[in-house]
Amino acid sequence: MKSICKITIKVNNTHQFGTGFFMNIFDSFKSLVTNYHVINEKILKENIEIGIWNEKKLKLNLNNRFYKFFEDPMDITVKI
């Protein structure tokens, strides 16, 4: 699997785009890292679709408990 991915977020028929990358935490566990302005608490509360593309489309669990947010000054979101 390539590590860099394209993130598409659909909110109210409007598409927002961003990028991210996957990191290996353990051999069988991968984590997604992106910017806070791409995926954040507000985005996860909306009725949205998130598509992740690298070699294929992936589906992620959109439960807040699996995300760690670092707004200022780092602007980072990590899905663990």
C-alpha positions in Angstrom: 0.0 0.0 0.0 1.3 3.4 -0.9 1.5 5.8 2.1 0.2 9.0 0.5 -3.5 9.3 0.0 -6.2 11.8 -1.2 -9.0 12.6 1.2 -12.4 13.7 -0.2 -15.1 15.0 2.2 -18.6 15.6 1.0 -20.7 18.0 3.1 -24.1 19.1 1.7 -23.2 18.3 -1.9 -19.9 20.2 -1.6 -16.6 18.5 -1.9 -13.6 19.4 0.1 -10.2 17.8 -0.6 -7.0 17.1 1.3 -4.1 14.8 1.6 -2.8 12.5 4.2 -0.5 9.6 4.7 -0.5 6.2 6.4 2.1 5.2 9.1 2.9 1.8 10.4 2.5 1.8 14.1 2.8 -2.0 14.5 3.2 -4.6 11.7 -0.6 -5.1 11.3 -1.8 -1.6 12.5 -1.7 1.5 10.3 -2.6 5.0 11.3 -3.8 7.9 9.1 -2.2 11.3 9.6 -3.7 14.4 8.0 -4.2 18.1 8.8 -6.7 19.3 11.4 -8.3 21.6 8.8 -9.0 18.4 6.7 -10.6 16.2 9.3 -11.6 17.6 12.7 -14.3 17.3 15.4 -16.8 19.5 13.4 -16.3 17.4 10.2 -16.9 14.2 12.1 -20.2 15.5 13.6 -21.6 16.4 10.2 -23.5 14.0 7.9 -20.6 13.4 5.6 -18.9 10.9 3.3 -15.1 10.5 3.6 -13.2 8.7 0.8 -9.6 7.8 1.1 -7.8 6.9 -2.1 -4.3 5.6 -2.5 -4.3 2.4 -4.5 -8.0 1.8 -3.8 -10.9 3.5 -2.0 -10.9 2.8 1.7 -13.6 3.2 4.4 -12.7 4.5 7.8 -14.5 4.3 11.1 -15.8 7.8 11.9 -16.0 7.4 15.6 -14.4 10.3 17.5 -12.7 8.0 20.0 -10.3 6.8 17.3 -9.0 10.3 16.4 -6.6 12.5 18.2 -6.8 16.2 17.2 -4.0 18.8 17.6 -5.4 22.2 16.4 -3.0 24.9 17.2 -0.1 25.3 16.4 0.4 21.9 14.8 -2.8 21.5 12.6 -2.6 17.7 12.8 -5.2 14.9 13.0 -4.3 11.3 13.6 -6.6 8.3 13.3 -5.3 5.6 15.6 
